[in-house]
């Protein structure tokens, strides 16, 4: 094979985890990441694309079957093998009902384990390379920035079959508990099945020259986006402006770049594109509802979110829209070129284009 298969193993029994790692890595030449609980597994799939996942059923906190449901939301298309020490028909039926790709009964012979997982990883790699939609990268300074600005647009991208990656530069410690906000960000991304990259730049003290450009460049090299969204330069928040400056530099080879509106945007925010998001506002509201620690902020209220989207639609088509300032537009902003989805039918004004 040209590249190692990337496999995630979720197993709370240390001896079993070591056995699976040894078989897949030494005999199969695979790159194996082992975690011992479902929460760690979800963190891994939020940050990395795996070709296959192998998970036990009996684990504390969350069963392997419950994890399977979460994986289908957060890592769509990645094949999953479920292992159990109980050769029960009920277990097998339940695993298959929840869309497991393989059902393995412990102890699993090394040859069988390698054969089954290699086949799943090959299928996972095929699915990943067969994707024809756009790859969308949305960059925000803090948890909930991206969801507030273009949550419905991102939901529209996912409905069109596009891959969506959210890059958040800080844990938002100034606005609340960073660990809580990180968990909320993971939950919000899971609503639409987006990948999430979280970093630890200091909240309210970001500078574009202080590592931001490098992190965005590394993410661009990893996910190869064709469309990128980030903050506008017309914003009172210094972190938003710093992220904007970093993204403009780091995404210089990305065909399309547009800027979304934040609650702290100034009156100089001059959108020239309006993404129709009819049918996707509810998904945006579900994403925002994940940020319970920020529910006290008026701009998170469902009525305000709907009213804002309703207002911007007056410049485009449909009942609801999200506004964008265009930086580059080599392809259709808000959807795959030629895609017949609401987000692909973006309206553009003749005046006020932001270069």
Beta strands, then each sheet from edge to edge (+ up, - down):
strand 1: 6-10
strand 2: 31-35
strand 3: 52-56
strand 4: 79-84
strand 5: 102-105
strand 6: 135-140
strand 7: 163-168
strand 8: 195-198
strand 9: 227-231
strand 10: 256-260
strand 11: 273-276
strand 12: 321-329
strand 13: 347-348
sheet 1: 2+ 1+ 3+ 4+ 5+
sheet 2: 8+ 7+ 6+ 9+ 10+ 12- 11+ 13-
end
